[in-house]
């Protein structure tokens, strides 16, 4: 019976995955984030950290705070990308700026492992990305 339940769960996630791919490919940033989660956990598909990162990047670059935090985690742990504390700090900082307290705590943990010049680079990169995201958001709002 456990196998049947397990099989049913995989089938359910496979269906969710299929529907989410369509939405994500249409530019739905929440769907892109969910695809990152599904791929990262191997729900409905084989676990694939590289694909998870791909989807997190798309959502994170739209300003999606959860995707930014998860992307920080991927960089901090080296899952799907080479471990990079500068990039981890950048993405955690962007999520923290939107009120994500877990990202703030994780950013502080990563920061403790960084050298001084790495922290300066991370802060500069985060500011540049933040400015780009703000510019995009302002342009989007002016088009409404």
Buried (B, 14 or more C-beta within 10 A) or exposed (E): EEEEEEEEEBEEBBEBBEEBBEBBEEEBBBBBBBBBBBBBEBBBBEEBBEBBBBBBBBBBBBBBBBBBBBBBBBBBEEBBBEEBBBBBBBBBBBBBBBEBEBBBEBBEEBBEEBEEEBBEBBBEBBEEBBEEBEEEEEEEEEEE
